[in-house]
Amino acid sequence: MLRELRGGLTALALVVSAVLAAVSIELGIPGQALLQSLRFHIAAALLGLVVLLFLGGAWRRALLFLLAFAVSTGQGAAVIYRQQEARDPLVAAAGKPLLKLLSFNILSGNPNGETIARFVAGSGADLVVLLEAAPVAAYVGILRASYPYSAGCEDGDRCGGVVILSRTPLADVSVQSMSGIWVNRLVTATTEVLGQKVNIVAAHLVKPYFDDFAAQELAKLGAVIGKLEGPVVLAGDFNAAAWSGAIDRLITRQQLLPGPAYPATWPVRLGPLGVPIDNVFTRAPLVIWNIEAVADAMGSNHRGLMAEIGMAGD
């Protein structure tokens, strides 16, 4: 019986290790970014199997799988360390608070539109990015009381469900598509906060397993950001974690910075054990001082993010 149990655990550990190998080696296969986003969840499952193998007396096999766990988690940790290290000079520089930003995929078809609209209006955010924003369309009056300026969804035929709301005037507004699978899911604008011009980019990317479409959208998003001059705030639903290969390449190439943490946003029922597929990034001299997930999803399958953003330097 014990031998059968060890054999079953070994077979499961081999499968999980194979998945971790697919995560750790850049294969260019469809959906790899999805697996990479789940790297630490998959590694945790392997670690559980390692513990069971140890308890079952198969310590040699356990040590082998523990090595696979260490290599993959170490690789993921190195990506996070590099991203966080890039923030250090700006965090250390003297600076001032500039704005608060709320980013929230509220879920198309959410029946709690009025509740969400009232929450957004009272959130205290200076800028708001809403994804799948149709549920609040009927409550625009509530939103305009706090946010008189908006970009995206002015024309229902052009609306991709991505909206930027602002307390300060918006200029240079652009609504674009990143691929043919979904339209008008990229909205850009500029505003001025405390005398500082800020470029705002709101994006809702397709799921990573859409293969060529996912790569096409990331290329388009990178090209748009690359043309912007000055500070940038990028927020939205990326359907992938910041440590996945595709998102990490976007961050590196466009010199973007994550926040000091990666709050889990999906699925809501897992709370802090979920995956951070919704993200906020900045480009110097802007830096995210603090970022937290909104506790109540209000019927959405994503948790919103509230970020406090500062200006490095004098």
Backbone bond lengths (Angstrom), bond angles and torsions (degrees), N, CA, C in turn:
res aa  C-N    CA-C-N  psi(-1)  N-CA   C-N-CA  omega(-1)  CA-C   N-CA-C  phi
1 M - - - 1.472 - - 1.532 111.06 -
2 L 1.357 115.94 -44.07 1.458 119.79 179.91 1.524 111.00 -64.84
3 R 1.348 115.92 -38.13 1.470 119.58 178.41 1.523 110.94 -63.75
4 E 1.335 116.14 -41.23 1.466 119.83 178.76 1.525 110.46 -63.46
5 L 1.324 115.34 -40.82 1.459 119.42 178.90 1.524 110.80 -63.38
6 R 1.342 116.24 -44.99 1.461 119.47 177.34 1.518 111.49 -60.06
7 G 1.340 116.08 -41.37 1.465 119.93 179.76 1.515 112.12 -63.42
8 G 1.330 115.90 -41.62 1.461 119.24 178.70 1.514 112.36 -65.91
9 L 1.329 115.41 -42.87 1.464 119.49 177.93 1.524 111.22 -63.55
10 T 1.326 116.49 -39.44 1.471 120.93 178.96 1.524 110.78 -63.68
11 A 1.333 116.33 -43.11 1.463 119.98 179.40 1.523 110.69 -61.93
12 L 1.342 116.22 -44.15 1.466 119.62 178.29 1.524 111.25 -63.10
13 A 1.339 116.26 -42.64 1.463 120.15 179.77 1.517 111.52 -63.91
14 L 1.329 117.23 -35.36 1.467 120.61 176.97 1.526 110.85 -64.07
15 V 1.324 116.23 -42.13 1.467 120.28 179.54 1.532 110.42 -64.25
16 V 1.331 115.70 -47.40 1.465 119.88 -179.39 1.527 110.32 -64.37
17 S 1.330 117.67 -38.87 1.467 121.21 177.93 1.522 111.01 -64.38
18 A 1.332 116.81 -37.23 1.468 120.19 177.64 1.528 110.76 -64.21
19 V 1.340 116.01 -38.87 1.470 119.71 177.40 1.525 109.78 -65.72
20 L 1.327 117.00 -41.70 1.467 120.42 178.17 1.527 110.99 -63.35
21 A 1.326 117.04 -35.15 1.459 120.31 177.15 1.526 110.33 -64.54
22 A 1.347 115.40 -40.14 1.468 119.57 177.62 1.522 111.03 -65.20
23 V 1.335 116.31 -30.41 1.455 121.08 176.79 1.524 111.13 -71.43
24 S 1.316 116.31 -40.22 1.458 122.05 -169.68 1.521 113.74 -82.15
25 I 1.321 116.90 -23.19 1.466 121.01 -178.72 1.514 108.86 -107.80
26 E 1.308 117.66 126.21 1.465 121.84 -177.99 1.525 108.97 -72.04
27 L 1.344 116.34 103.80 1.462 122.17 -175.23 1.523 113.08 -102.13
28 G 1.319 116.97 -15.74 1.457 120.17 -178.15 1.512 113.22 69.84
29 I 1.331 117.48 24.63 1.458 120.92 -178.19 1.525 109.83 -90.60
30 P 1.358 117.23 153.60 1.463 119.90 179.11 1.520 111.02 -58.49
31 G 1.320 115.37 135.59 1.452 120.52 175.97 1.511 115.85 79.28
32 Q 1.343 118.02 5.65 1.464 118.51 -178.92 1.530 111.77 -61.89
33 A 1.325 116.48 -34.51 1.463 119.77 178.53 1.529 110.96 -62.08
34 L 1.342 116.42 -31.42 1.460 119.69 177.06 1.525 110.09 -65.34
35 L 1.336 116.50 -46.87 1.463 120.11 177.76 1.530 111.24 -62.86
36 Q 1.331 116.04 -39.30 1.461 119.60 179.65 1.518 111.20 -65.07
37 S 1.324 117.13 -34.59 1.468 120.48 176.69 1.523 110.85 -64.35
38 L 1.327 116.26 -29.52 1.460 122.20 -178.89 1.522 112.57 -94.86
39 R 1.333 116.46 11.80 1.466 120.55 -174.10 1.532 112.52 -49.90
40 F 1.317 117.00 -49.73 1.457 120.17 -173.69 1.530 111.73 -74.57
41 H 1.328 117.16 -27.16 1.459 120.02 174.61 1.530 110.32 -70.32
42 I 1.332 116.02 -43.07 1.468 120.36 177.81 1.525 110.09 -64.12
43 A 1.336 116.04 -42.36 1.466 120.37 179.23 1.527 110.74 -62.83
44 A 1.329 117.30 -37.89 1.467 120.26 178.50 1.524 110.97 -63.72
45 A 1.345 116.46 -38.28 1.464 120.16 176.75 1.529 110.69 -63.52
46 L 1.328 116.76 -41.25 1.458 120.25 178.13 1.529 111.05 -64.68
47 L 1.330 115.92 -40.30 1.461 119.38 179.31 1.528 110.78 -62.03
48 G 1.315 116.86 -38.22 1.463 119.96 176.23 1.516 111.98 -61.43
49 L 1.345 116.24 -40.66 1.464 120.40 177.41 1.524 111.02 -66.92
50 V 1.334 116.51 -36.22 1.465 120.62 177.57 1.529 110.21 -60.87
51 V 1.320 116.90 -44.66 1.463 121.45 179.35 1.530 110.15 -60.57
52 L 1.330 116.64 -44.13 1.464 120.13 179.88 1.523 111.63 -64.48
53 L 1.335 116.97 -37.93 1.462 120.10 177.45 1.527 111.06 -65.58
54 F 1.325 116.24 -40.57 1.468 119.59 175.49 1.524 110.83 -59.41
55 L 1.325 115.45 -46.52 1.461 119.83 -179.00 1.524 111.65 -65.25
56 G 1.341 115.85 -29.40 1.456 120.72 179.11 1.516 113.69 -83.58
57 G 1.331 116.89 0.38 1.453 120.67 176.94 1.521 115.26 88.72
58 A 1.351 117.66 -0.54 1.472 120.49 179.89 1.524 108.81 -90.83
59 W 1.325 115.85 63.39 1.458 119.13 -171.07 1.525 113.19 -71.44
60 R 1.340 118.88 -28.71 1.476 119.40 177.85 1.528 110.82 -65.42
61 R 1.327 115.67 -45.88 1.470 119.44 177.16 1.528 110.62 -64.48
62 A 1.318 114.84 -39.06 1.469 119.29 179.26 1.519 111.07 -60.38
63 L 1.322 116.45 -42.23 1.465 119.91 179.36 1.524 111.53 -64.84
64 L 1.334 116.07 -37.81 1.467 119.90 178.73 1.526 111.06 -63.07
65 F 1.319 116.03 -46.15 1.468 119.44 179.71 1.520 111.50 -71.27
66 L 1.328 116.78 -29.15 1.460 120.05 175.47 1.523 110.47 -64.10
67 L 1.323 116.92 -34.69 1.460 121.23 176.39 1.526 110.64 -64.36
68 A 1.336 116.39 -43.66 1.469 120.13 177.69 1.524 110.50 -61.05
69 F 1.336 116.12 -41.16 1.468 121.08 176.79 1.519 110.87 -59.85
70 A 1.332 116.40 -46.53 1.466 121.17 -176.04 1.526 111.25 -65.51
71 V 1.327 117.19 -40.48 1.466 120.82 -178.47 1.524 110.52 -64.66
72 S 1.330 116.87 -46.84 1.458 119.94 -176.34 1.526 112.16 -69.99
73 T 1.334 116.91 -45.12 1.470 118.74 179.19 1.523 110.75 -67.37
74 G 1.325 116.48 -34.65 1.462 119.59 176.77 1.513 111.86 -63.48
75 Q 1.333 115.87 -39.67 1.465 120.15 178.17 1.531 110.54 -64.43
76 G 1.337 116.45 -43.85 1.458 120.09 178.08 1.517 112.07 -64.97
77 A 1.328 116.07 -40.64 1.465 120.66 178.57 1.525 111.21 -63.66
78 A 1.331 116.72 -34.38 1.471 120.51 179.68 1.527 110.70 -65.69
79 V 1.335 117.37 -37.78 1.468 120.85 177.50 1.530 109.72 -63.54
80 I 1.339 115.79 -46.28 1.462 120.22 179.53 1.522 110.73 -62.93
81 Y 1.319 117.19 -42.63 1.466 121.12 179.76 1.528 110.53 -60.65
82 R 1.326 116.80 -43.43 1.476 120.00 -179.43 1.523 110.48 -64.63
83 Q 1.326 117.58 -42.19 1.460 120.33 178.66 1.529 111.22 -63.50
84 Q 1.323 116.21 -41.98 1.459 119.81 -179.10 1.529 111.66 -71.37
85 E 1.326 116.21 -35.23 1.463 120.26 179.11 1.525 111.16 -62.21
86 A 1.340 116.94 -33.96 1.462 120.65 179.65 1.530 111.65 -65.98
87 R 1.345 117.04 -22.53 1.456 121.02 179.27 1.524 112.64 -78.25
88 D 1.320 115.95 -25.85 1.464 120.85 -168.32 1.531 114.44 -52.58
89 P 1.345 119.44 -47.56 1.474 118.00 -178.30 1.523 113.06 -60.75
90 L 1.337 117.41 -36.30 1.466 119.82 -179.61 1.520 111.42 -74.97
91 V 1.335 116.18 -38.67 1.462 119.56 179.15 1.526 109.97 -64.28
92 A 1.339 116.04 -37.48 1.461 120.80 -178.14 1.524 112.40 -74.17
93 A 1.342 116.83 -24.48 1.467 120.07 -177.23 1.528 110.24 -72.45
94 A 1.318 114.78 146.17 1.465 119.03 175.11 1.523 108.50 -61.48
95 G 1.312 117.54 141.59 1.450 119.65 -177.51 1.508 112.31 -158.87
96 K 1.316 115.83 -170.66 1.463 120.97 -178.63 1.523 108.87 -141.95
97 P 1.340 117.64 150.54 1.462 119.60 174.77 1.523 109.72 -66.80
98 L 1.317 116.00 141.36 1.458 119.33 -177.18 1.520 112.00 -117.82
99 L 1.329 117.32 -51.79 1.461 118.68 -175.64 1.522 110.93 -159.26
100 K 1.335 114.27 162.68 1.452 122.26 170.25 1.525 108.32 -112.09
101 L 1.314 115.36 139.08 1.461 120.05 -179.87 1.515 109.89 -126.75
102 L 1.332 115.48 134.03 1.459 122.69 174.20 1.519 108.12 -110.24
103 S 1.335 117.44 126.79 1.460 122.80 175.40 1.520 107.98 -122.31
104 F 1.350 117.36 129.32 1.464 119.69 -170.34 1.528 110.30 -152.99
105 N 1.320 116.72 119.51 1.461 122.08 168.82 1.522 106.05 -87.05
106 I 1.334 116.35 106.82 1.465 119.24 -170.08 1.527 112.81 -90.29
107 L 1.324 118.71 -3.62 1.457 125.70 175.61 1.529 112.09 77.81
108 S 1.308 114.43 110.99 1.455 120.13 176.17 1.525 109.52 -56.99
109 G 1.318 116.24 131.52 1.462 120.18 -178.09 1.514 113.79 90.78
110 N 1.328 118.09 0.79 1.462 121.64 177.93 1.533 109.03 -62.72
111 P 1.333 118.26 125.55 1.475 119.75 -177.86 1.530 113.72 -77.93
112 N 1.328 117.81 -2.37 1.460 121.16 -175.08 1.533 112.63 -102.11
113 G 1.311 116.39 38.24 1.460 120.89 -176.67 1.507 113.99 -57.61
114 E 1.335 117.34 -43.98 1.473 119.85 -178.57 1.529 110.56 -66.39
115 T 1.332 117.23 -41.40 1.462 120.97 178.29 1.521 110.63 -59.83
116 I 1.328 115.51 -43.83 1.468 120.24 -179.45 1.519 110.33 -66.84
117 A 1.338 117.50 -42.78 1.462 120.85 179.66 1.524 110.79 -59.55
118 R 1.327 117.17 -42.19 1.467 120.28 179.51 1.527 110.99 -69.05
119 F 1.330 116.79 -36.77 1.464 119.90 176.27 1.523 110.70 -63.15
120 V 1.325 116.65 -47.20 1.467 120.85 -179.61 1.521 110.37 -60.94
121 A 1.338 116.57 -45.93 1.468 120.82 -178.03 1.524 111.58 -61.05
122 G 1.329 117.39 -32.52 1.459 120.42 -178.47 1.517 113.71 -100.42
123 S 1.321 117.93 10.91 1.469 121.64 -173.66 1.525 113.61 -72.49
124 G 1.320 117.28 -24.13 1.451 120.64 -176.02 1.509 114.02 83.27
125 A 1.334 117.21 2.24 1.467 120.77 178.40 1.528 110.31 -71.73
126 D 1.326 115.80 145.96 1.468 120.74 174.91 1.522 111.05 -84.23
127 L 1.331 115.70 -34.20 1.467 122.77 177.70 1.515 108.51 -127.95
128 V 1.325 116.38 143.51 1.463 121.45 178.66 1.526 108.48 -132.04
129 V 1.332 115.57 133.41 1.460 121.88 172.43 1.523 107.25 -114.91
130 L 1.322 116.64 119.63 1.458 121.51 178.37 1.518 109.02 -113.49
131 L 1.318 115.57 134.31 1.464 122.39 175.85 1.522 108.53 -112.94
132 E 1.343 116.38 147.58 1.467 121.47 -175.95 1.524 108.96 50.98
133 A 1.323 115.28 53.80 1.464 122.62 -166.03 1.520 115.34 -82.90
134 A 1.320 119.03 2.21 1.468 121.01 -175.68 1.530 114.15 -52.81
135 P 1.344 120.33 -37.77 1.466 119.04 -177.25 1.525 115.60 -60.23
136 V 1.330 118.79 -21.37 1.466 119.79 -179.09 1.531 111.78 -99.27
137 A 1.329 117.65 1.86 1.469 120.50 -176.40 1.525 111.85 -60.20
138 A 1.320 116.83 -34.74 1.467 119.92 -178.08 1.523 112.05 -76.56
139 Y 1.334 117.29 -7.83 1.463 121.33 -175.51 1.526 111.13 -119.96
140 V 1.326 114.42 33.59 1.457 119.69 -176.80 1.525 111.58 -62.96
141 G 1.334 116.66 -29.59 1.460 119.67 178.93 1.524 111.96 -62.46
142 I 1.332 117.25 -38.25 1.462 121.60 177.35 1.519 110.17 -62.85
143 L 1.324 115.83 -42.81 1.462 120.98 -178.32 1.520 112.02 -69.03
144 R 1.333 116.76 -40.61 1.471 120.00 -175.97 1.520 112.30 -67.84
145 A 1.321 117.14 -22.90 1.457 119.20 177.55 1.528 110.74 -62.16
146 S 1.335 117.04 -32.14 1.463 121.41 178.73 1.520 112.57 -103.17
147 Y 1.331 115.90 -28.43 1.471 120.97 -175.67 1.529 109.45 -129.84
148 P 1.333 116.50 87.48 1.466 119.72 -176.77 1.522 114.23 -71.90
149 Y 1.321 117.16 -11.79 1.462 120.66 -176.83 1.527 110.04 -117.35
150 S 1.338 115.65 138.97 1.464 119.58 -178.62 1.520 110.53 -148.10
151 A 1.325 114.77 159.55 1.465 122.02 176.80 1.514 108.23 -140.72
152 G 1.333 116.64 136.04 1.452 121.63 -177.71 1.510 110.58 98.27
153 C 1.317 117.35 140.79 1.468 123.45 173.61 1.523 114.69 69.61
154 E 1.343 117.84 15.13 1.460 118.07 174.86 1.530 110.61 -65.63
155 D 1.339 115.45 -33.41 1.461 122.17 178.11 1.518 106.79 -112.11
156 G 1.316 117.11 117.28 1.458 120.53 -177.12 1.514 113.50 -55.93
157 D 1.333 117.93 -32.41 1.463 120.54 -179.34 1.517 111.67 -70.92
158 R 1.336 116.89 -21.35 1.463 120.66 -177.05 1.526 111.90 -103.11
159 C 1.320 116.16 -0.91 1.459 118.97 -172.36 1.518 111.45 -78.88
160 G 1.333 114.85 125.40 1.460 120.30 174.66 1.514 111.02 -103.72
161 G 1.324 117.11 12.18 1.445 120.61 178.62 1.512 113.80 83.22
162 V 1.335 117.95 8.88 1.464 122.68 179.51 1.524 108.41 -108.16
163 V 1.328 116.38 124.33 1.465 121.34 -175.20 1.526 109.58 -134.04
164 I 1.321 115.50 138.94 1.466 122.22 170.14 1.521 107.57 -109.41
165 L 1.317 117.52 127.78 1.459 123.26 174.84 1.516 108.36 -114.05
166 S 1.335 116.60 142.70 1.464 119.32 -175.17 1.523 111.14 -146.26
167 R 1.333 115.15 146.15 1.460 120.67 172.64 1.523 111.28 -79.95
168 T 1.342 116.14 -21.71 1.462 121.73 -178.22 1.522 109.50 -110.92
169 P 1.334 118.10 154.66 1.469 120.72 -176.08 1.529 113.08 -56.67
170 L 1.325 115.64 143.27 1.460 122.76 177.47 1.517 110.14 -105.68
171 A 1.310 116.00 140.71 1.467 121.85 178.23 1.525 108.97 -133.83
172 D 1.328 115.75 170.72 1.470 122.15 176.88 1.528 111.82 52.51
173 V 1.318 116.06 41.89 1.467 120.29 -176.73 1.526 110.32 -73.35
174 S 1.323 115.40 135.04 1.470 121.43 177.48 1.522 109.04 -139.35
175 V 1.328 116.39 133.23 1.463 122.62 175.61 1.514 107.29 -118.62
176 Q 1.332 116.96 119.51 1.466 121.24 -173.88 1.520 111.09 -133.30
177 S 1.327 114.55 163.57 1.460 121.69 171.28 1.519 108.13 -101.64
178 M 1.327 116.00 145.72 1.457 119.71 177.41 1.519 112.06 -99.13
179 S 1.341 116.42 -17.85 1.465 121.17 176.24 1.514 108.09 -160.50
180 G 1.323 115.91 179.44 1.454 120.00 -178.80 1.512 113.96 -85.01
181 I 1.323 117.66 -7.95 1.460 119.23 -175.17 1.529 111.84 -79.31
182 W 1.348 117.42 -37.31 1.459 123.42 172.88 1.525 107.71 -131.74
183 V 1.334 116.91 142.93 1.457 119.76 -177.25 1.523 110.75 -105.77
184 N 1.334 114.16 149.74 1.468 122.33 170.12 1.529 113.91 54.45
185 R 1.329 114.48 45.99 1.469 118.95 178.35 1.531 112.02 -105.32
186 L 1.312 116.33 16.71 1.464 121.13 176.68 1.523 108.12 -129.90
187 V 1.317 117.14 115.21 1.461 122.29 -179.75 1.519 108.51 -121.94
188 T 1.322 116.39 130.01 1.461 121.32 177.28 1.524 109.69 -125.69
189 A 1.311 115.70 151.75 1.464 121.82 178.19 1.521 108.31 -162.37
190 T 1.299 115.76 168.19 1.464 120.88 172.73 1.517 108.67 -124.27
191 T 1.315 114.89 153.10 1.453 120.71 174.64 1.520 108.11 -147.56
192 E 1.314 116.68 171.53 1.461 121.70 177.97 1.516 108.81 -123.64
193 V 1.332 116.60 122.26 1.454 122.63 -179.61 1.522 108.41 -121.69
194 L 1.312 116.77 120.28 1.472 122.63 -178.87 1.529 111.22 51.56
195 G 1.327 115.18 40.74 1.456 120.76 177.96 1.511 115.17 81.71
196 Q 1.337 118.11 0.96 1.460 121.98 -177.88 1.532 110.35 -107.29
197 K 1.327 116.84 124.82 1.460 120.35 174.94 1.519 109.41 -71.99
198 V 1.342 116.05 135.56 1.463 122.15 179.30 1.520 109.16 -130.91
199 N 1.317 116.69 128.94 1.463 121.99 171.67 1.523 108.76 -87.48
200 I 1.323 116.65 128.15 1.464 121.45 179.80 1.521 108.43 -112.33
201 V 1.329 116.15 129.15 1.458 121.87 177.81 1.524 107.88 -124.87
202 A 1.330 116.39 121.53 1.460 122.07 177.58 1.520 108.41 -115.02
203 A 1.333 117.02 127.72 1.466 120.27 -174.27 1.519 111.13 -139.56
204 H 1.324 115.14 144.65 1.463 122.03 172.93 1.532 106.69 -128.17
205 L 1.324 115.16 103.97 1.462 121.55 -174.91 1.525 111.36 -88.02
206 V 1.330 115.40 154.01 1.463 120.08 176.62 1.528 109.45 -69.92
207 K 1.303 115.79 166.15 1.463 120.60 177.41 1.525 109.83 -68.05
208 P 1.320 118.15 147.16 1.470 121.69 -173.10 1.515 114.55 -58.71
209 Y 1.344 118.01 -28.43 1.467 119.51 -176.86 1.528 113.18 -78.05
210 F 1.337 117.31 5.62 1.458 119.86 171.94 1.528 111.62 -79.80
211 D 1.331 116.24 5.87 1.458 124.56 169.11 1.522 112.18 55.57
212 D 1.343 118.24 -110.01 1.467 121.62 -173.95 1.525 111.76 -60.08
213 F 1.320 117.10 -35.61 1.463 119.97 179.32 1.526 110.78 -64.30
214 A 1.338 116.60 -40.82 1.462 120.02 179.40 1.520 110.58 -62.59
215 A 1.327 116.96 -44.36 1.465 120.88 179.13 1.525 110.80 -65.24
216 Q 1.327 115.98 -39.40 1.465 120.84 179.72 1.520 110.71 -63.63
217 E 1.331 116.80 -42.39 1.458 120.05 -178.56 1.527 111.29 -67.06
218 L 1.315 117.21 -41.52 1.461 119.69 178.55 1.520 111.33 -64.66
219 A 1.340 116.64 -37.59 1.466 120.08 177.62 1.527 110.59 -64.71
220 K 1.333 116.32 -41.92 1.465 120.00 179.10 1.523 110.84 -66.29
221 L 1.318 116.76 -43.86 1.456 120.42 179.00 1.524 110.94 -61.08
222 G 1.329 116.83 -43.82 1.457 120.68 178.48 1.515 112.33 -62.39
223 A 1.333 116.53 -40.09 1.461 120.59 -179.98 1.526 111.35 -65.40
224 V 1.321 116.67 -39.65 1.469 120.84 179.23 1.522 110.38 -65.86
225 I 1.326 116.86 -46.32 1.462 120.32 179.57 1.523 110.82 -63.50
226 G 1.327 116.42 -39.29 1.459 121.12 -178.42 1.517 113.75 -61.74
227 K 1.321 117.07 -23.78 1.467 120.88 -178.80 1.532 112.41 -88.43
228 L 1.317 117.04 -9.48 1.463 119.97 -177.88 1.524 110.18 -82.21
229 E 1.311 115.49 139.35 1.460 121.01 178.61 1.525 109.51 -104.79
230 G 1.317 115.52 133.25 1.453 120.20 176.61 1.518 112.93 94.53
231 P 1.325 116.46 -168.99 1.465 121.99 -175.96 1.526 111.99 -60.89
232 V 1.333 114.88 144.78 1.466 121.33 -178.69 1.524 109.68 -131.75
233 V 1.322 115.53 138.98 1.457 122.52 167.04 1.519 107.08 -118.31
234 L 1.322 116.50 121.07 1.470 122.61 178.91 1.518 108.14 -114.94
235 A 1.327 116.70 126.00 1.462 120.55 -178.74 1.512 110.15 -142.88
236 G 1.338 115.59 152.77 1.450 119.45 175.58 1.513 113.50 153.00
237 D 1.314 113.50 -165.03 1.463 122.51 179.21 1.524 107.66 -101.41
238 F 1.332 116.12 112.10 1.462 121.55 -176.80 1.527 111.78 -98.58
239 N 1.309 116.91 -7.75 1.461 122.29 -177.16 1.524 112.43 52.27
240 A 1.313 117.08 25.23 1.465 123.18 177.30 1.519 108.39 -162.11
241 A 1.310 116.03 151.11 1.464 121.65 -179.89 1.521 110.81 -78.15
242 A 1.324 115.60 158.91 1.467 121.03 -178.11 1.518 112.01 -64.30
243 W 1.342 117.78 -24.44 1.464 119.65 -179.20 1.527 113.03 -88.36
244 S 1.339 118.66 -2.28 1.470 120.02 174.84 1.521 108.71 -68.81
245 G 1.328 116.07 152.07 1.462 120.50 -174.10 1.518 113.44 -56.54
246 A 1.326 117.33 -45.40 1.466 121.02 -175.34 1.528 111.25 -65.21
247 I 1.336 117.36 -44.89 1.465 120.30 -179.14 1.525 110.29 -71.48
248 D 1.321 116.86 -38.40 1.468 119.57 178.07 1.525 111.04 -61.68
249 R 1.326 116.92 -37.97 1.483 119.25 177.52 1.522 110.67 -65.62
250 L 1.337 117.48 -40.18 1.467 120.42 176.47 1.524 109.93 -60.43
251 I 1.321 117.32 -45.60 1.457 122.06 179.86 1.526 110.69 -59.17
252 T 1.326 115.41 -47.17 1.466 120.33 -176.41 1.526 111.71 -66.70
253 R 1.317 116.65 -47.87 1.463 120.19 -175.69 1.524 112.46 -67.20
254 Q 1.320 116.73 -34.59 1.466 120.06 -178.12 1.523 112.77 -98.32
255 Q 1.335 116.43 8.65 1.470 122.60 176.69 1.530 111.49 54.59
256 L 1.323 114.39 47.47 1.458 120.97 179.57 1.528 110.21 -94.47
257 L 1.307 115.37 158.60 1.454 121.64 -178.50 1.524 109.71 -126.05
258 P 1.342 117.70 134.26 1.459 120.07 174.83 1.523 110.32 -81.20
259 G 1.304 116.08 178.73 1.447 120.28 172.65 1.523 110.44 -80.28
260 P 1.331 117.68 179.80 1.465 121.05 -179.10 1.529 112.86 -73.24
261 A 1.330 117.29 -9.07 1.465 121.97 178.64 1.521 108.38 -145.22
262 Y 1.334 115.09 168.41 1.461 121.54 -179.52 1.533 107.93 -124.07
263 P 1.340 117.57 77.48 1.468 119.92 -175.38 1.525 111.93 -62.24
264 A 1.323 115.77 135.68 1.461 120.89 177.59 1.526 109.94 -69.49
265 T 1.328 116.24 136.98 1.467 120.00 -177.91 1.522 113.58 -124.45
266 W 1.344 117.01 -16.81 1.482 119.81 -174.82 1.518 109.53 -149.54
267 P 1.328 118.84 142.64 1.471 126.24 -12.14 1.525 110.47 -76.13
268 V 1.308 115.75 155.13 1.456 121.26 -173.55 1.525 111.73 -59.29
269 R 1.334 116.81 -38.20 1.475 119.55 -174.12 1.527 112.60 -64.27
270 L 1.335 118.08 -18.91 1.465 120.21 178.01 1.521 112.85 -88.33
271 G 1.319 117.15 -7.70 1.469 120.60 177.74 1.514 112.12 54.38
272 P 1.339 117.94 -130.68 1.464 120.90 -177.55 1.524 113.79 -69.34
273 L 1.335 117.55 -7.69 1.469 120.45 177.70 1.526 112.24 -93.29
274 G 1.321 116.46 3.96 1.457 120.46 178.97 1.516 112.50 -77.41
275 V 1.336 115.85 -161.29 1.463 122.75 -175.84 1.530 109.45 -113.55
276 P 1.341 118.73 135.63 1.476 121.54 179.83 1.529 111.82 -83.42
277 I 1.339 116.03 74.05 1.466 118.88 -178.55 1.532 111.89 -89.31
278 D 1.330 117.32 -11.89 1.470 121.72 171.99 1.521 106.36 -99.51
279 N 1.323 116.63 137.12 1.462 119.59 -171.97 1.519 112.11 -142.47
280 V 1.330 114.66 158.39 1.462 122.89 169.80 1.526 106.93 -130.19
281 F 1.330 116.27 130.88 1.462 122.13 177.79 1.528 108.62 -129.75
282 T 1.316 115.75 157.35 1.464 120.52 175.53 1.522 109.84 -131.96
283 R 1.316 114.95 164.44 1.467 121.17 170.79 1.519 108.05 -122.21
284 A 1.332 114.67 138.98 1.471 121.69 -176.40 1.528 110.87 -49.81
285 P 1.329 115.92 145.35 1.473 128.20 9.36 1.529 114.84 -88.20
286 L 1.343 117.82 12.22 1.455 119.51 177.15 1.522 110.13 -81.04
287 V 1.321 116.17 143.59 1.460 121.47 178.13 1.522 108.75 -143.95
288 I 1.320 115.75 139.67 1.470 120.83 178.78 1.522 108.44 -82.53
289 W 1.312 116.40 116.21 1.467 120.68 179.93 1.527 111.50 -81.94
290 N 1.331 115.79 -35.34 1.459 119.32 -178.36 1.525 108.86 -151.99
291 I 1.324 115.99 143.73 1.462 120.47 176.95 1.520 108.34 -145.63
292 E 1.334 115.85 133.23 1.456 121.38 -178.24 1.517 109.74 -139.74
293 A 1.320 115.42 152.29 1.456 120.80 174.57 1.523 109.79 -82.35
294 V 1.318 116.12 141.47 1.462 121.38 176.15 1.526 108.42 -69.80
295 A 1.306 117.41 131.16 1.464 121.54 -172.58 1.530 112.64 -64.36
296 D 1.327 117.11 -42.34 1.467 121.61 -175.15 1.525 109.49 -102.39
297 A 1.327 116.61 119.69 1.469 120.65 179.49 1.520 112.40 -80.52
298 M 1.328 117.92 -12.31 1.469 123.24 175.32 1.524 112.94 52.51
299 G 1.316 116.01 42.25 1.465 120.26 176.70 1.506 115.02 93.23
300 S 1.321 118.57 -7.62 1.459 121.20 177.38 1.522 109.95 -81.30
301 N 1.324 116.30 160.78 1.468 120.09 173.20 1.526 111.10 -92.72
302 H 1.335 116.85 4.84 1.466 123.29 174.98 1.521 108.66 -122.79
303 R 1.317 116.08 149.37 1.462 120.14 168.66 1.531 108.01 -93.48
304 G 1.314 116.13 141.69 1.455 120.57 177.45 1.515 111.62 -75.64
305 L 1.329 116.22 166.59 1.461 122.62 178.06 1.522 109.96 -123.02
306 M 1.339 115.83 136.92 1.456 121.62 173.66 1.522 107.57 -116.65
307 A 1.335 116.57 121.57 1.461 121.64 -177.15 1.518 110.43 -119.44
308 E 1.336 115.34 135.12 1.452 121.52 172.65 1.525 107.34 -100.85
309 I 1.324 115.61 121.31 1.458 121.64 -171.98 1.516 109.92 -116.73
310 G 1.326 116.17 133.27 1.447 121.47 -179.31 1.510 111.68 -119.82
311 M 1.329 114.76 171.28 1.458 122.58 178.80 1.520 108.66 -111.15
312 A 1.316 116.54 118.79 1.461 120.59 178.55 1.524 109.66 -74.03
313 G 1.315 116.07 152.34 1.458 120.40 179.64 1.512 111.54 97.33
314 D 1.315 115.85 -168.60 1.462 120.56 -177.34 1.511 111.25 -70.17
